[in-house]
Protein backbone atom coordinates (compact mmCIF):
# COMPACT_ATOMS: atom_id res chain seq x y z
CA UNK A 1 0.00 0.00 0.00
CA UNK A 2 1.25 3.46 -0.89
CA UNK A 3 0.64 5.12 2.48
CA UNK A 4 3.07 8.04 2.18
CA UNK A 5 1.95 8.84 -1.33
CA UNK A 6 -1.73 8.68 -0.32
CA UNK A 7 -1.06 11.04 2.60
CA UNK A 8 0.79 13.49 0.32
CA UNK A 9 -2.07 13.39 -2.21
CA UNK A 10 -4.56 14.06 0.61
CA UNK A 11 -2.62 17.18 1.60
CA UNK A 12 -2.51 18.22 -2.07
CA UNK A 13 -6.32 17.83 -2.29
CA UNK A 14 -6.79 19.90 0.89
CA UNK A 15 -4.56 22.66 -0.49
CA UNK A 16 -6.44 22.57 -3.78
CA UNK A 17 -9.76 22.93 -1.93
CA UNK A 18 -8.38 26.00 -0.12
CA UNK A 19 -7.40 27.51 -3.49
CA UNK A 20 -3.78 28.16 -2.50
CA UNK A 21 -1.15 29.61 -4.81
CA UNK A 22 0.36 27.66 -7.69
CA UNK A 23 3.74 27.81 -5.93
CA UNK A 24 2.39 25.98 -2.88
CA UNK A 25 0.64 23.42 -5.08
CA UNK A 26 3.88 22.83 -7.00
CA UNK A 27 5.75 22.30 -3.72
CA UNK A 28 3.15 19.73 -2.67
CA UNK A 29 3.38 18.06 -6.08
CA UNK A 30 7.11 17.64 -5.41
CA UNK A 31 6.27 16.20 -1.97
CA UNK A 32 3.98 13.67 -3.67
CA UNK A 33 6.82 12.75 -6.05
CA UNK A 34 9.25 12.28 -3.16
CA UNK A 35 6.77 10.07 -1.28
CA UNK A 36 6.02 8.01 -4.40
CA UNK A 37 9.72 7.59 -5.21
CA UNK A 38 10.29 6.15 -1.72
CA UNK A 39 7.42 3.66 -2.13
CA UNK A 40 8.15 2.65 -5.70
CA UNK A 41 11.18 1.64 -7.78
CA UNK A 42 11.14 4.99 -9.58
CA UNK A 43 13.48 7.94 -9.25
CA UNK A 44 12.16 11.19 -7.87
CA UNK A 45 12.68 12.80 -11.29
CA UNK A 46 10.64 10.06 -13.00
CA UNK A 47 7.90 10.39 -10.37
CA UNK A 48 7.60 14.10 -11.07
CA UNK A 49 6.95 13.25 -14.73
CA UNK A 50 4.14 10.87 -13.74
CA UNK A 51 2.32 13.10 -11.27
CA UNK A 52 -0.49 15.40 -12.23
CA UNK A 53 -2.60 15.11 -9.07
CA UNK A 54 -5.65 17.04 -10.25
CA UNK A 55 -8.77 17.48 -8.17
CA UNK A 56 -9.83 14.74 -5.74
CA UNK A 57 -11.78 12.00 -7.52
CA UNK A 58 -13.33 9.04 -5.65
CA UNK A 59 -11.87 5.71 -6.73
CA UNK A 60 -9.64 4.80 -9.64
CA UNK A 61 -10.73 5.91 -13.09
CA UNK A 62 -9.90 7.48 -16.42
CA UNK A 63 -9.26 11.02 -15.28
CA UNK A 64 -6.69 10.08 -12.68
CA UNK A 65 -2.95 10.47 -12.87
CA UNK A 66 -0.85 7.31 -12.98
CA UNK A 67 0.22 7.85 -9.37
CA UNK A 68 -3.32 8.45 -8.10
CA UNK A 69 -4.46 5.29 -9.89
CA UNK A 70 -1.73 3.31 -8.12
CA UNK A 71 -2.73 4.79 -4.75
CA UNK A 72 -6.42 4.11 -5.28
CA UNK A 73 -5.76 0.56 -6.49
CA UNK A 74 -3.54 -0.11 -3.48
CA UNK A 75 -6.47 0.74 -1.17
CA UNK A 76 -8.73 -2.02 -2.43
CA UNK A 77 -8.34 -5.56 -1.18
CA UNK A 78 -10.51 -6.97 -3.97
CA UNK A 79 -8.50 -5.37 -6.76
CA UNK A 80 -9.11 -6.85 -10.20
CA UNK A 81 -6.16 -6.79 -12.56
CA UNK A 82 -6.40 -4.72 -15.70
CA UNK A 83 -6.87 -7.18 -18.58
CA UNK A 84 -4.08 -5.53 -20.52
CA UNK A 85 -1.67 -5.93 -17.60
CA UNK A 86 -2.70 -9.61 -17.43
CA UNK A 87 -1.86 -9.91 -21.13
CA UNK A 88 1.47 -8.12 -20.61
CA UNK A 89 2.35 -10.58 -17.83
CA UNK A 90 1.23 -13.57 -19.92
CA UNK A 91 3.38 -12.54 -22.87
CA UNK A 92 6.32 -12.42 -20.46
CA UNK A 93 5.58 -15.92 -19.18
CA UNK A 94 3.69 -15.10 -15.95
CA UNK A 95 0.29 -16.56 -15.13
CA UNK A 96 -0.16 -14.24 -12.15
CA UNK A 97 0.44 -10.47 -12.64
CA UNK A 98 1.25 -10.13 -8.94
CA UNK A 99 4.22 -12.45 -9.42
CA UNK A 100 5.43 -10.29 -12.31
CA UNK A 101 5.25 -7.19 -10.12
CA UNK A 102 7.03 -9.00 -7.27
CA UNK A 103 9.82 -10.15 -9.59
CA UNK A 104 10.16 -7.00 -11.64
CA UNK A 105 9.82 -3.70 -9.80
CA UNK A 106 10.01 -1.72 -13.04
CA UNK A 107 7.04 -3.62 -14.47
CA UNK A 108 4.44 -0.87 -14.12
CA UNK A 109 6.52 1.68 -16.01
CA UNK A 110 7.47 -0.92 -18.58
CA UNK A 111 3.79 -1.84 -18.93
CA UNK A 112 2.93 1.78 -19.59
CA UNK A 113 5.48 2.01 -22.41
CA UNK A 114 4.51 -1.45 -23.70
CA UNK A 115 0.81 -0.56 -23.98
CA UNK A 116 1.65 2.67 -25.82
CA UNK A 117 3.76 0.67 -28.29
CA UNK A 118 0.92 -1.82 -28.73
CA UNK A 119 -1.53 0.97 -29.54
CA UNK A 120 0.93 2.22 -32.17
CA UNK A 121 1.21 -1.31 -33.61
CA UNK A 122 -2.61 -1.52 -33.62
CA UNK A 123 -2.89 1.73 -35.56
CA UNK A 124 -0.36 0.43 -38.08
CA UNK A 125 -2.24 -2.90 -38.27
CA UNK A 126 -5.52 -1.16 -39.16
CA UNK A 127 -3.78 1.17 -41.62
CA UNK A 128 -3.81 4.51 -39.82
CA UNK A 129 -0.30 4.35 -38.37
CA UNK A 130 0.92 7.14 -40.67
CA UNK A 131 -1.57 9.63 -39.22
CA UNK A 132 -0.72 12.00 -36.37
CA UNK A 133 -1.33 10.66 -32.85
CA UNK A 134 -4.30 13.03 -32.44
CA UNK A 135 -5.98 11.68 -35.58
CA UNK A 136 -5.12 8.04 -34.80
CA UNK A 137 -7.16 8.26 -31.61
CA UNK A 138 -10.33 8.73 -33.64
CA UNK A 139 -9.82 5.11 -34.70
CA UNK A 140 -9.64 3.68 -31.17
CA UNK A 141 -11.77 0.59 -30.79
CA UNK A 142 -11.03 -0.89 -27.39
CA UNK A 143 -12.88 -4.16 -28.02
CA UNK A 144 -11.08 -4.87 -31.29
CA UNK A 145 -7.77 -3.70 -29.81
CA UNK A 146 -8.13 -6.06 -26.84
CA UNK A 147 -9.06 -8.95 -29.14
CA UNK A 148 -6.01 -8.21 -31.34
CA UNK A 149 -3.82 -7.88 -28.23
CA UNK A 150 -5.03 -11.22 -26.83
CA UNK A 151 -3.66 -12.98 -29.91
CA UNK A 152 -0.08 -12.00 -29.16
CA UNK A 153 2.05 -14.99 -28.31
CA UNK A 154 4.37 -15.28 -25.36
N, C-alpha and C positions, 0 to 999 in steps of 0.2 A: 504494500500500500504506500502511496506517495503522500505521506503525512505532512512533511515540510512544504512540499509544493502546494498541497491543498490549503494549508494555512496561509501561505503567501498569496495565493489566488483570492482567498477570503478577504484578506486585508486590501488587496487591489480592488475588489468589488465594493468594499466599504468606502474606499477613497473615491471611487467612481460615483457612488451614490451621493457623496458629499460635494461633488463637482469641484474637485481640487484642481490645481494648475497642472498643465501638461508636464512640467518639470518633475513634480511629485509623482505623477503617474509613471513617468519614465523611470524614475528611481525604483519604484515598486516593481515595475516590469523586470528590471535588472535583479531585484531580490528574488523574483519568481525564477528567473534563469539560474541564479546561484543555487537555490533550493533544488530545482530540478536536476542540475548537473551533479549534485551530491547524491541524488537518489536514482540516478540513471547512469549508463555508461558514456554519456555524452559530455563533451567539453562545455564550459560555460559559454564560449563563443557560439558554438553550435546551438545551444539551448536558446540563446538570444534570437537566433534566426527562426526558431520554431515557435516562438511565443508571441501571440497576438491575443492577449487575454479577452478583450471585448467585454460586453456587459454580462452580468450573471445570467446563465441559462440553466434551467433545471434539467439534469440528466444529460447523457451524451447524445450528440446529434450533429447534423450537417454544419450548422453555423459555428461550431466550436473549433478553437485552435487545437492543434495536435496535442499540446501539453494538457489542455483542459480535458480533452477526450481521454487521455491516459489516466488523469486523476479521477474522472467520473467512473471510468471502467474499473479502476482499482477499488472503488467503494462497494461494488456489487459482488455479492458472494455467488450469485447465480449467473455470472457473466457467460454469454454465448459468444463463441469466437466468430469473428467476421469470416464469411465464407471464402473471401479472397485470401485472407491470412492462412486459412486451412489449406487452400490450394498451394500457396507459396511454400508452406511447410511440407506438403506432400511431394512437391516437385524436388525438394531437397532431401527427401527420404525419411521424413518424420511423419508418424501417424498422429501424434499428439502435438499441437502447436505449443503447448506449455513446455514440452521437452525441448523444442527448438529454442524457445526464449530462455530456458535455463542454460542450455549449452552455448548459445550464441547471444551475448549481450548487445550486440550491434544489430540484432535481427529486426527490430522495429524500424530503424532508419533505413536499413537495407530493403525492407518490405516497401517502404514508402517510395524509394527510387525504383524498385522492381515493378510496382504497380503502375507508375508513370510510364516506364518503358513499355509495359504490356499494352497500355492504352495507345501508345504511339504505334506499336506493331498492329493493333486492331485497326487503327485508322488506315494504315498502309494496306492491310488485308482487304478492307472494304473499298479501297481505291480513293480515299480522300487524304492520304498521308502527305501529299504535296501542298495542301492548303495550310493557311496560318493556323496556329493553335486555337485562336478565337473562333474561326470558322469550322474547324474540325469538331468542336464541341456541339455544334448543331446536329451532328450525326451520332451522338451518344445514344446507345441502346443498351441499357444495363443488362437486360435479359439475354440478348444475343451475345454481348461481350462475355458474360459469365459462362454461357454455354461454350463459347469458343475457348475461353480460358481453361475450362474443365477438361478439355481435350489435350492439353499440354502433358507431355510425358515426363516422368521423373528421370 
